Amino acid sequence: MNIMILGSGGREHAFAYKIKQSTLCKNLYVAPGNSGTSEIATNLEIQVNQFELIADAIQKYIISMVIVGPEVPLVNGLNDYIKSHKKLSNVIVIGPNQHASQLEGSKDFAKDFLNRHNIPTAAHKTFTAQTIDDAFLYIDSMPAPYVLKADGLAAGKGVLIIDDPNEAKNELNEMLTKSKFGDAGNSVVIEEFLDGIELSCFALTDGKDYKLLPSAKDYKRIGEGDTGLNTGGMGAVSPPTFLTQDFFNKIEKKVIKPTIDGLKNDNIDYQGFLFFGLIKVKEEPYVIEYNVRMGDPESEVVLPRIKSDFLELLLSVSNGELSNHQVEIDSQQAATVFLVSGGYPEKYEKGKEIFGLDIKSDSILFHAGAKSENGKIKTNGGRVIAITSMADSVKDALEKSYETIKSIKFEKMNYRKDIGFDL
């Protein structure tokens, strides 16, 4: 089979790493890819929202399966576009259609789904510019802190947690009447703050059955001790050490199974990955958010732990035979640490040469914001390289990754030295 992966980050390099291991994979293409994917696949200079160019490439390279990495093309209807294309209707798309993708594309849609199927989540209400006065009253009725979420996609920046009610009202006004997050903030969900520890669970579903993938915990803040600004993710571990079998059984019973049953009951056709962003509050799981794709940096610790033929699993999603397959998980644990550009997540420079990537190491180096240029590999984004290691414990895996990092250098390189600190 010829396979195309859409995206350019560490997640897509991790996909390529796993797909390349399958005997079912003949030729592998990544659009647009990065310096890491170029070493094991053919990069195509096509952006994830260039639907016509994607369709042309599918025909040119006789692609059988398209694996969609990021959420934006799914929310914008890529699955529907391919399925309705008269020459591409037989192409397998791993990623839900536009309607199903509203689970991530609209916080309000997701909250309605959660409420309808009695899946635990924070108390909440949705407001627009026309109901902003009601929103102010709602804030007054709640204890601090206040959680404001832009309804649409805001590139990971649309969630604010604020302690002061007046500041919360000012930010809400900025979102609803001054387009702080563009169209994504035309509606805002205000919800209660849940105090607990977060984790990410993942399922692969064909719409009828599901298979559980390894769980993970990621670290979003730029600074040690979970301080500073939010990022796309500074590192992750798998599995979270606090995830006992009893608690996981509770997650499956109260969250995962009701979600899959809910999709069926609502006639929402869903084929692909489903990411459950959860928080553990006093031994109970609550859903913070759904994502309709794999996480990043979670993919970099989840995918290496899957021992089964990953492409075979994805094929079973398309032909409705997922229930006949088992997902074999490596008993070893995994940890990844992201090397980022100086200044990220605010202003940073690109084009810094990266040294030491040829190090002999047990770690896997997943490229993200990195590109090949005249035989050199240079930085090309905020999050540059994810260093993933596996060992008998998360602690030992982290030690391996930090040891590998000692050999890698680029100007103004930054990383968190305390991934896993709270475990």
DRENDRENRO-199025 format. One record per residue (C-alpha): residue in one letter; x, y, z. Coordinates in pm, 1 decimal. Example, Ala and Ser with C-alpha at 12.3 -4.5 7.8 and 13.67 -1.06 7.14 Angstrom:
2
aa_X_Y_Z
a_1230.0_-450.0_780.0
s_1367.0_-106.0_714.0
***
This chain:
423
aa_X_Y_Z
m_0.0_0.0_0.0
n_101.7_358.2_-61.1
i_30.3_575.7_244.4
m_8.9_954.1_287.7
i_41.4_1122.6_627.8
l_-73.3_1485.1_655.5
g_112.8_1718.0_890.9
s_458.9_1842.7_977.3
g_514.7_1787.4_1349.2
g_655.4_1533.2_1589.8
r_323.1_1349.0_1582.3
e_353.3_1295.2_1207.4
h_716.7_1180.4_1238.2
a_596.7_930.6_1502.3
f_323.9_810.2_1264.3
a_580.8_767.7_988.1
y_813.2_580.3_1225.9
k_537.7_326.9_1307.9
i_389.8_295.3_957.0
k_735.1_236.1_808.1
q_771.1_-74.0_1029.4
s_471.3_-244.1_865.1
t_526.1_-496.8_588.3
l_200.5_-368.5_436.7
c_359.3_-28.1_362.5
k_507.6_1.6_14.1
n_564.7_375.1_-31.5
l_523.2_640.7_236.4
y_458.5_1010.7_173.6
v_427.4_1296.3_423.9
a_277.3_1635.0_337.4
p_444.5_1865.2_411.7
g_660.7_1670.9_660.2
n_989.8_1781.6_815.3
s_1358.8_1690.3_822.9
g_1285.3_1374.3_1020.8
t_1014.2_1239.6_793.1
s_1234.8_1308.9_490.2
e_1479.2_1045.3_618.1
i_1219.0_763.6_613.6
a_955.3_888.0_366.2
t_904.7_1121.6_70.8
n_802.1_1472.3_171.3
l_552.5_1655.5_-50.8
e_537.3_2035.1_-50.9
i_165.2_2045.6_18.8
q_0.5_2213.7_317.9
v_-270.0_2031.8_513.6
n_-548.6_2265.9_398.1
q_-465.2_2252.6_27.2
f_-739.7_2002.1_-47.8
e_-709.3_2014.7_-428.3
l_-333.6_1956.6_-417.6
i_-386.3_1670.6_-171.1
a_-639.1_1513.9_-410.8
d_-395.5_1551.7_-702.1
a_-116.1_1385.9_-500.3
i_-344.0_1095.2_-397.9
q_-403.8_1023.3_-765.8
k_-45.5_1081.9_-877.1
y_111.4_855.7_-612.5
i_-174.0_598.2_-609.9
i_-238.7_652.8_-239.3
s_-459.3_391.7_-66.4
m_-478.8_553.2_280.0
v_-456.6_910.5_411.4
i_-374.7_952.2_781.9
v_-467.7_1301.4_901.8
g_-242.1_1432.5_1179.2
p_-377.0_1777.6_1281.3
e_-732.9_1881.3_1357.6
v_-777.1_2179.5_1123.5
p_-820.9_1987.5_794.5
l_-1065.4_1750.0_965.0
v_-1275.1_2034.3_1106.3
n_-1260.3_2197.5_761.7
g_-1400.1_1883.0_596.7
l_-1107.8_1700.1_435.3
n_-1265.4_1357.7_493.2
d_-1588.5_1472.2_323.4
y_-1391.8_1627.8_36.2
i_-1203.9_1305.7_-38.3
k_-1509.8_1081.5_-0.1
s_-1716.7_1299.5_-234.4
h_-1440.6_1320.6_-499.0
k_-1547.1_1095.1_-784.7
k_-1193.6_961.5_-835.8
l_-1106.5_916.9_-466.3
s_-1414.0_761.0_-308.4
n_-1227.6_433.4_-238.9
v_-939.5_604.0_-57.4
i_-927.1_523.3_316.1
v_-922.5_831.6_540.5
i_-812.7_789.0_903.0
g_-987.7_1084.3_1061.2
p_-1357.8_1165.7_1110.6
n_-1586.4_1363.6_881.6
q_-1663.9_1732.2_932.7
h_-1974.9_1677.8_1144.1
a_-1801.7_1433.1_1380.9
s_-1499.9_1665.1_1399.6
q_-1716.2_1922.6_1575.8
l_-1634.7_1727.0_1891.3
e_-1309.0_1921.7_1877.5
g_-1410.5_2207.5_1648.3
s_-1680.9_2337.1_1883.3
k_-1661.6_2332.5_2262.5
d_-2037.5_2392.5_2273.7
f_-2105.3_2090.7_2046.5
a_-1884.3_1874.3_2268.3
k_-2052.3_1992.6_2588.5
d_-2398.1_1920.9_2444.8
f_-2279.2_1570.8_2351.0
l_-2136.8_1510.1_2698.4
n_-2454.3_1627.0_2870.0
r_-2679.9_1428.5_2637.1
h_-2497.4_1105.7_2715.0
n_-2443.8_1170.1_3087.7
i_-2065.0_1176.5_3060.2
p_-1903.4_1363.7_3352.7
t_-1772.3_1712.3_3271.7
a_-1748.6_2052.7_3439.9
a_-2066.1_2260.2_3490.5
h_-2084.6_2518.7_3212.0
k_-2285.7_2760.7_2997.7
t_-2226.4_2908.6_2651.6
f_-2256.7_3281.0_2573.0
t_-2236.9_3515.6_2272.5
a_-2197.3_3892.0_2237.4
q_-2578.4_3920.5_2253.9
t_-2589.1_3746.6_2594.9
i_-2277.8_3901.0_2749.3
d_-2474.7_4054.7_3038.9
d_-2600.4_3708.2_3130.7
a_-2241.1_3588.4_3110.9
f_-2132.5_3852.7_3362.3
l_-2405.9_3735.8_3600.6
y_-2293.7_3375.6_3550.8
i_-1937.6_3472.3_3647.4
d_-2071.7_3646.2_3959.8
s_-2254.6_3326.8_4057.0
m_-1940.3_3110.8_4037.7
p_-1644.3_3063.2_4268.9
a_-1299.1_3154.5_4134.0
p_-1103.5_3066.6_3929.2
y_-1303.4_3113.3_3607.4
v_-1244.3_2907.5_3294.3
l_-1319.3_3080.2_2961.4
k_-1300.7_2872.0_2642.6
a_-1334.6_3006.9_2289.4
d_-1590.6_2779.7_2122.5
g_-1388.5_2719.5_1804.1
l_-1031.2_2627.0_1718.0
a_-783.6_2884.9_1845.7
a_-451.8_2702.4_1792.7
g_-434.6_2598.5_2157.0
k_-458.7_2958.5_2282.2
g_-834.3_2985.6_2336.1
v_-855.5_2872.4_2700.0
l_-810.7_3123.6_2982.4
i_-807.6_3048.2_3356.5
i_-854.9_3366.5_3559.7
d_-874.3_3425.8_3936.1
d_-1030.0_3773.4_3943.6
p_-1397.1_3815.0_3838.2
n_-1344.8_4163.1_3693.3
e_-1049.1_4043.8_3487.7
a_-1259.8_3747.1_3370.3
k_-1531.5_3987.2_3254.9
n_-1277.8_4205.5_3074.0
e_-1130.0_3902.9_2894.1
l_-1476.5_3778.3_2806.1
n_-1555.0_4118.8_2656.7
e_-1230.9_4103.2_2455.1
m_-1326.8_3759.5_2322.2
l_-1692.6_3826.4_2240.1
t_-1694.7_4187.8_2122.4
k_-1336.7_4255.3_2011.0
s_-1254.8_3923.9_1840.6
k_-953.3_3844.3_2057.3
f_-950.2_3491.0_1910.4
g_-1116.7_3577.6_1580.5
d_-1422.9_3377.8_1477.1
a_-1324.0_3103.9_1724.3
g_-1441.0_3335.2_2003.3
n_-1782.3_3428.2_1860.5
s_-1917.4_3198.4_2131.2
v_-1749.4_3137.4_2465.5
v_-1802.4_2850.7_2707.1
i_-1766.7_2948.7_3073.5
e_-1716.8_2652.2_3301.1
e_-1634.5_2565.7_3658.9
f_-1271.5_2507.3_3746.4
l_-1190.5_2145.6_3827.0
d_-894.8_2086.9_4057.9
g_-706.3_1763.3_3993.1
i_-440.1_1596.1_3781.5
e_-479.9_1570.7_3404.6
l_-419.8_1278.5_3171.0
s_-484.6_1181.7_2809.8
c_-652.7_860.4_2695.7
f_-675.3_744.3_2335.8
a_-902.1_511.6_2142.8
l_-908.6_394.6_1782.1
t_-1262.1_337.7_1657.7
d_-1439.2_222.5_1342.9
g_-1767.1_370.5_1465.6
k_-1890.1_42.9_1613.6
d_-1602.4_-95.7_1817.7
y_-1295.9_61.6_1973.4
k_-948.4_-36.7_2083.2
l_-767.0_140.9_2364.1
l_-418.5_276.0_2298.6
p_-163.9_359.7_2571.3
s_-251.8_652.8_2795.0
a_-24.4_949.0_2861.7
k_26.1_1270.9_3054.2
d_167.5_1577.6_2883.9
y_320.5_1898.3_3019.2
k_194.3_2218.0_2857.9
r_357.3_2502.8_3051.1
i_688.4_2646.2_2931.5
g_840.2_2673.4_3280.3
e_954.5_2428.4_3544.1
g_690.6_2334.4_3799.3
d_416.4_2395.4_3541.8
t_465.7_2771.0_3540.2
g_455.1_3031.2_3265.8
l_271.2_3034.3_2935.5
n_96.1_2740.5_2773.4
t_272.1_2571.1_2482.2
g_188.9_2296.0_2236.2
g_352.9_2059.5_2485.4
m_697.8_2042.3_2644.7
g_705.0_1668.6_2709.6
a_497.8_1363.6_2798.8
v_510.8_1029.6_2977.2
s_327.0_702.0_2918.6
p_162.6_560.9_3116.6
p_79.6_815.7_3388.4
t_207.2_649.3_3704.4
f_-111.0_737.5_3898.8
l_-333.9_555.6_3646.9
t_-432.2_244.2_3840.3
q_-633.4_-36.9_3680.7
d_-932.8_52.1_3899.9
f_-927.6_414.8_3786.5
f_-879.6_315.4_3423.2
n_-1178.2_79.4_3448.4
k_-1378.3_376.3_3579.1
i_-1265.7_588.3_3279.9
e_-1370.0_318.8_3035.7
k_-1708.7_265.2_3202.7
k_-1800.9_631.5_3260.9
v_-1631.4_805.8_2967.1
i_-1499.6_593.9_2680.5
k_-1779.3_341.8_2633.2
p_-2057.6_603.0_2672.1
t_-1878.4_819.4_2414.1
i_-1861.2_541.8_2153.6
d_-2223.2_441.6_2230.1
g_-2322.5_808.4_2206.0
l_-2168.9_841.1_1860.4
k_-2369.5_539.3_1745.9
n_-2692.9_662.5_1907.3
d_-2652.3_1005.6_1749.7
n_-2574.7_850.6_1407.9
i_-2238.8_1026.2_1403.1
d_-2015.5_832.6_1163.1
y_-1668.7_824.3_1321.9
q_-1359.1_644.0_1196.5
g_-1024.0_735.9_1341.7
f_-855.5_836.6_1665.1
l_-1043.4_981.4_1960.7
f_-848.7_1168.5_2227.4
f_-1002.1_1206.8_2573.5
g_-855.9_1499.1_2766.8
l_-939.2_1404.4_3125.3
i_-890.5_1529.5_3478.5
k_-893.0_1310.2_3788.4
v_-1090.0_1478.3_4068.1
k_-1115.1_1281.5_4394.6
e_-1088.3_944.7_4215.4
e_-1346.7_1042.5_3953.5
p_-1275.5_1111.6_3582.0
y_-1414.1_1423.8_3413.9
v_-1384.6_1514.2_3045.3
i_-1205.4_1843.4_2983.8
e_-1213.1_1810.4_2605.7
y_-1229.9_1578.1_2308.5
n_-976.0_1586.4_2027.6
v_-1049.3_1411.1_1698.9
r_-686.3_1313.0_1638.0
m_-381.1_1193.4_1827.2
g_-212.6_1437.2_2063.4
d_128.8_1595.2_2028.8
p_357.3_1532.8_2223.8
e_155.4_1233.0_2345.7
s_194.7_1051.3_2011.9
e_569.5_1048.7_2065.5
v_527.5_831.9_2379.3
v_212.7_638.8_2285.6
l_304.1_513.3_1937.1
p_645.3_363.8_2026.3
r_472.5_150.1_2292.5
i_237.9_-14.1_2038.6
k_387.8_-349.0_1938.1
s_107.7_-451.2_1699.5
d_133.4_-380.1_1325.2
f_0.5_-25.8_1332.7
l_-95.4_-10.1_964.9
e_-286.0_-338.6_1000.4
l_-483.5_-182.3_1286.9
l_-568.7_122.3_1075.7
l_-679.4_-101.2_788.5
s_-916.2_-283.2_1022.8
v_-1083.6_51.3_1100.0
s_-1170.5_97.2_733.2
n_-1309.0_-250.8_674.0
g_-1504.3_-277.6_1000.5
e_-1288.0_-555.5_1141.9
l_-1136.3_-368.3_1434.6
s_-1305.7_-604.8_1681.0
n_-1097.0_-891.8_1540.4
h_-767.6_-726.6_1633.6
q_-580.9_-690.6_1960.1
v_-352.0_-400.8_2043.3
e_-31.3_-535.2_2193.5
i_132.1_-282.3_2425.9
d_497.2_-285.3_2528.6
s_532.7_-321.6_2905.0
q_816.3_-69.0_2897.7
q_728.4_289.2_2981.7
a_809.4_593.5_2769.4
a_902.5_956.9_2819.5
t_966.7_1239.7_2575.7
v_1124.6_1582.9_2627.7
f_1082.4_1861.5_2371.1
l_1370.7_2085.2_2270.1
v_1226.1_2425.7_2180.7
s_1347.1_2751.9_2029.1
g_1454.9_3029.7_2265.3
g_1164.3_3269.5_2322.6
y_894.7_3011.0_2244.4
p_594.6_3022.8_2290.9
e_633.8_3392.6_2220.6
k_861.3_3543.6_1955.3
y_1151.0_3321.5_1846.0
e_1400.5_3293.1_1560.8
k_1421.2_3016.1_1301.7
g_1710.2_2885.1_1092.7
k_1945.6_2782.0_1375.5
e_2163.7_2485.0_1280.3
i_2107.9_2177.6_1498.7
f_2413.3_1976.1_1601.6
g_2440.4_1626.1_1747.6
l_2140.6_1459.6_1585.0
d_2363.3_1174.5_1465.7
i_2427.7_1065.3_1825.4
k_2430.7_688.9_1886.7
s_2158.6_646.2_2146.0
d_1866.7_427.3_2254.6
s_1646.7_736.2_2232.1
i_1424.9_808.4_1931.9
l_1454.0_1161.4_1792.6
f_1123.3_1281.4_1652.1
h_1165.2_1597.5_1445.4
a_895.9_1865.7_1460.2
g_990.6_2227.0_1379.4
a_1302.9_2126.7_1188.1
k_1393.0_2130.4_817.8
s_1674.6_2012.4_591.2
e_1860.7_2290.4_412.6
n_2175.6_2243.4_203.7
g_2269.1_1925.3_387.9
k_2215.0_2081.1_731.0
i_1921.1_2046.5_968.7
k_1792.8_2377.4_1101.8
t_1518.2_2493.7_1335.6
n_1191.4_2579.4_1162.3
g_943.3_2625.5_1446.4
g_890.7_2668.2_1819.0
r_896.4_2303.0_1917.7
v_1194.7_2153.6_1737.9
i_1286.2_1796.4_1843.2
a_1118.0_1547.2_2079.9
i_1359.7_1308.4_2252.9
t_1174.2_984.9_2336.5
s_1315.6_698.2_2543.0
m_1176.9_372.5_2680.4
a_1271.0_189.1_2999.4
d_1123.8_-17.8_3281.9
s_1005.5_299.4_3456.1
v_914.5_654.4_3357.9
k_1199.5_778.0_3577.8
d_1457.1_568.5_3390.7
a_1310.8_666.8_3053.9
l_1342.1_1034.1_3145.7
e_1703.1_983.6_3254.1
k_1779.3_833.0_2912.3
s_1620.1_1126.4_2730.2
y_1803.5_1385.4_2940.7
e_2132.5_1201.6_2882.7
t_2072.6_1211.3_2506.0
i_1990.7_1583.2_2520.0
k_2342.9_1654.5_2649.2
s_2477.4_1580.1_2299.3
i_2232.9_1800.6_2105.7
k_2284.3_2173.0_2057.6
f_2136.6_2469.1_1875.1
e_2150.5_2840.5_1951.8
k_1912.5_2943.6_2234.6
m_1789.2_2585.2_2279.8
n_1548.4_2548.1_2570.0
y_1374.8_2254.6_2739.6
r_1207.9_2165.3_3065.0
k_1434.5_1977.0_3303.5
d_1149.5_1853.4_3524.1
i_914.5_1652.3_3302.5
g_740.2_1401.1_3530.7
f_810.4_1614.9_3839.1
d_458.6_1567.6_3976.0
l_462.0_1188.7_3951.0
***
